[in-house]
Each structure stands twice: as C-alpha cells, then as structure tokens.
C-alpha cells in the first residue's frame, strides 16, 4: 500500500504534469457511478512565478483514509493567474494515471477519518505552489469552501499584489454523488448568537490555552459564538475543548508553526540564556512571526463577514504581539 506522504513540502517539490485528456472529466458524473464528484471551481490570489508568461496551474487531489491513499485525481492545466476550472473530479479517478489497487469507493470510507489533500501545481516550473488538508466532515458542512494554500513553513502562500491576501482554491462536493449514508451537515447550525468574538493568537500551548479558557467562558456564560484563529497544530486542542452547553467555539487557521521553530537548536540555545539582549531578540522574533499571518487574519475576518451563511464578527480579541500588526 502506498502510504500518505507529508504535504506542505513546497519549494522544489516536483511531480509529473497530468495528461489533460485523462484528468479533465466531463461536466456531469453519472449518478449511478459509485465515485464521488469533487467540484474544483477556481484559484484566487495566485502568486507570481518565475516565468514571464505566467503560470500554468492544475489541482491535484488525494483522498486519504487511516493514512492510506484510497483515491486521487487532477484537473487539466490552465494558463493565467486566475484559473477557473469549474470542472468535476471523479474520486477514485477514472484514468489509469490516477488509479491504483488501493482505490476504494466512497461508501467504504470512514467519514470521521477521511482527509482530502489538495495541491496546487504549476506545470511550467514543476513546482507545487501550495497545499492544504480538508476533512470530509468540513466538506459535508459547506456547499463550497475556499481553502487556503500553505507552504512548507506552514505559512499561507500569499498573492503577489497588495494587500497580499492568501492564495485559495475553491472546492465543493457534487451532492448527487454523495453516498446516502453520509450525514448532510450543511444546515446543522442555524443559531444566531448574541455576539461573535474573533480571537487572534499564535505561539506555544501557553499562548493559546488562555484564549481557549476565555472562549469557553464567553460561550458558557453569555452564549456567544467565539472563533479562535491560531496555528494548525492547535486545532485538535481547540476542538477538544470546544464542547459547551451554550454558545459555540470554532477554529480558523492563522498559519505558522511556533513549536517547530522552538525545536531548532538556536531557539533551544536562546531559551537557556538570561541575557537582556537575547531576551529582547526573542520578543522581537515573536512579533515578527505574526507578520506572516497579517493578511491571513484579515482574510479570515473578511471571509466570515462576506458569507451570508456566517455571522459577522462583532469583537476582536488579541494578544500584545498582534497589536504590532495594526
């Protein structure tokens, strides 16, 4: 069996260019087919590449269940910085290029343990522009969603023009192909909350934990909706503590990986010294890390406000490093 390889490995990562004759499917998938249809709509805020004529982009998708790749497929390549595929991928793929002995049909997938690994590739440079992981349950809760692309440093891939919003790929399930045994979560939460609080934070567990405690208090005592925007490595921790009797706590990713940085030898060396200069340098570095998430924070708030299905943000709560982003 092929094991799932780690994503977020951008830079000089390379793969073969897909054959457009095989990877581009018909606009409609046979409902009787047991495959799942995934609608690949478009890409937004694509960064500039090294070629003057612009990129030639395609989206490659892997479905991974319990660490095993069970389906894969890819769109046709398109020229331009704002590609609109508006096409459907069949998962498992129908072509020889995107099939293997490990392929299984969606009815056999574990809804709770299924991940969609989304990769954006440029055929001219043969580089991966960015990647993301989306849970099946997240796809089942939305008609469509815009997925932020992340690089090998776990930061968002930014567009090349101000205000440098993150690069995103818009996707959604083709609902006639969804197995009837799967839950439809699109209309699960229609509650209107008294307030929507958006919390901005990055850092270690010690930085995130107070925000989680504050979020629980706001939800339990006031019935508020609280969104915690922090690093992906803390998503599990946030969601494990999101069960409340009233109100709601949800997660949004800010990008970044402070834990990875603190594990480096230079960070270990710095934390063992009490020099005032070193301590000042560490504080400056902690603020500098937040700048990578500036446009991501902003985009997350704007995306919530522009979506009629979501409640607009009423209040921002942030730590002192975030104040430097103003």
N, C-alpha and C positions, 0 to 999 in steps of 0.2 A: 504493500500500500504506500501511496505517496503521502508523506506527512506534510502538514501545512507549514510552509516556510514563513518566517517572520516578515511582516510588512514594515513600512516606514524605513525602507532601505533604499533611499533615493540616490541622487547624485549620479554615479556612473553605472548604476544598475541597468542591465540590458536584457531584452528579450526579442524574439523574432517578431517581425511585422506580420499581422494577421492577413490572411488571404481574403480580400473583400468579397469574393464570390461565395465563400463559405460562412463568413462571420456576420454578414448582413442578412437578417431574416426578413421574411415577409411582414407586412404591416399588421397582419392578423394571424393569431396562433389558433390552431384547431382546438376547440374546447374539449373535444374527446381525447386529445393527446394528454398524457399524464405529466408532461413537463410544465414547469412554472414559467409564466411570462413576466419578465422584468422590463419595465419601460425606462429606457435611457433617453432623457429629454435633451439636456444641453449642459454646457460648461460655462461658468461665469468667472470673470477676473483671472483669465489665464495669463501667467507671466510671460515676458519676452524670452525667447530662446536665442541661441547663437546664430541662427540662420536669418539673413536679411528678409527672405520671402515669407517668414512666419512659420509657425509650427504646422504639423500635420498630425492631428490628435485622434486617438481612439481610447475607448474604455474597455478594460479587461476585468471580468468579474469571476471570482471563485466563491463557491459555497462550501463552507467547512462545518462539519458536524462532529463533535467529540474529537477534534484535532485531525480529522481525515477529510480530504478534498472529495466531495461527492458530486460536484458539478462545476462546469466552467464554460464561459463563452465570451465573445468580444464583439464590439461594434465594428463597422467599417471605418477606416481613417477618413477624416475630413480636414480640409485646409482652413486656416484662419484662426484668429484669436478668440472668436466667439462661436464655436461649433454648435450646431443644433442637429442632433442625430434624429430625434423623435422616432426612434425605432424600438423594436421589442427583441429582447434576447430570450432564447429558449434554454431553460435550465432543467436537466442537463442539455448541453449543446447538441445540435443535430449533425454537426460536421465532424469528420474524422480528426480535424485539428483540435477540437475541444471535447474529446470523449476519451474515456478510459474504462478499464474493468472495474474501477471503484465507483463509477457513476451509479447513483440510486435516484429513484423518483421522489418527488416531494412528499407523497403520502407516508414515506418511511422516515422522514426527517423528524428529529426531536425539536419541537417548536422552541423549547426553553434553551437549547444548546446549539442552535443554528446561527452562524455568522455569515454575513456577506462581506467579502474583502473586495473593495473597489479600488482599482488602479487606473490612473490617467497617464497615458504614454504618448510620447512624440516619436513618430516613425523616422523623422529626418535625423535627429540626434541619437535615436535609440535610447533615450533616457526616460526614466519614469518621473513625471512632473510631481506626483504626489500620490498618496494612498489613504485609505480610511477603512475602518471596520464598523459595520452596521449590524445590529442584532435583528433577527427576524421579527421579534416582538415589536421593535421600533417601526419596522416597515408596515406591520399589521395595524398600527395605530394611526397611520397617516395615509391620505390619498396620494400625496407625493411629498418628497422632502429634499432639501438642498444639503448635501453632505460636504463638509469642509475637508479639503485635501491637506494632509500633514506630511512634513519632510522627515528625514532621518534623525533630526534633533527633537522630534515631537512638536515642533512649532508649525503654525499654519503656513502654507505656501501662499504668498501674497501676490496680488496683481502688480503690474509694473507702473501703473499710473495712480496719482493721488486720488483718494486717501488710502490707497493700498489695501483695499478690502481683501479678505481671504478668497482664494480660488475655491470654487464649489462645483460639484456635479449634481444635477437634479435628477432624481430617480423616483420610481414608484412601482408598486406591484400592478400587474394586469389582473384585476379582480375576477374575471370569468375563469381564470386558470387556477385560482387559489383553491386548494382542497377544502371540501365542506367540513372536514373535521377540525380545521384550524379556526381559532377564535377571530372574530371581527372586532377589533378594538378601536375603530375609528370614532365611534360615538359613545365611548365608555364614560368620558368625563365631560359633562356639560355644566358643571357648577360655576357660578360667578362668585368670586371671593371678594371680601371687603377691600383688600389691598393686595397688590402684587409687589413683593420686595425682591430686588435683584442684587445678589451678593457677589462681589468681585474679590477673589483671593488666589494667590499662588504660593507655593512653598512646600514645607515639610508637613507631616501629620500635625505637629504642634501649631502650625499656622492655620490649618484647615479645621481642626477639631473645635476651636471656639466658635467658628461660624456655623458649624453644624449644630452645636448646642443652642446658639442664638436662634437659628432657623426653627428648631424644634419648639422653643419657647413661643416664638411668634405664631407658629401654626397651632399649637395646643391651646394657648391662652386667648388668641384673637381670631383664629380660624383663617389666617392669611395664607396666600399662595407665596411660597418662597423658592426662588431659583438660585442655586449655588453654582457659580461659574468658576471652575478651578481645573487643575490638571487632570488628565485622563486617568492617571494611576490612582486617583482618589475616588473615582466613580463608584466602585464597589463599596467603599467605606461610606460614602454619602447615601447610597441607596439602601444599604443595610440599616441605616439609622433614619430612614425616611418614613417609617410607619408611624402614623399619628392618628388620634381619634377624630380630629377635625383639622381643617386646612389641608395643605398639600406641600410636599417638598419635592423638587425636581432638579435634575442635573443638566448643566451645559458645559462643554469643554472649552477651556481657555487656551490650551496648548502648553507646551513646556514640560520639562521633567527635572525638577529640582533634586529629587532623590538621586538621579543618575549623576548630576553634577557633584553632589556632596560625596559621592562614592569615589571620585577621582583622587589621585594621590595629592594633588596640590590643595584641594579642599580639605583633605584629612590633615595635611600639614598645617594649614592656616587655622583650623579649629583648635589645634593644640597649643597655639601661641596667644599670649595675652598682650602683645604689643599694641599700642594705641593705633599706630599706622595700619597694622594688619586688620584690626577690628574695623577701622574706618573703610578700608578697602573692601571688606566683606559686606558691609552695609551698602556701599556704593554698588557692588556687584548684584546684590539682591534687588535693588531698584532697577538696575539695568536690565535684568531678566524680564521685568514686567513690560518693557517697551516692545518686546516681540509679540506681546498679547494685546497691544493697544487697539489695533484695528479689529481684532477678534472680539474683544469686549464690546466695542461699539457695534460691530455687525450683529452680534447676538441680541443686543437690545433692540436694534432697528428691525431685525427679522421678526422678533416677537410682536413688535408694535404694528408691523405691516401685514401680519397674518390675522385675518378676521376670526379664525378659529381659536386664537390665543388671546389671553387677557393682557392688555398693555401694562408696562411697568410703571408703578407709582413712585417707588423709592429705591435709591441706590445705597447700598451699604458696602464699604470697602475698608481695607487696612491702610496704614500710613504709606506703604510703598506705592499704592495705586494713586495716591493724591499727586504724586510727581507726574502722572500721565496727563494731568489737566493742561 
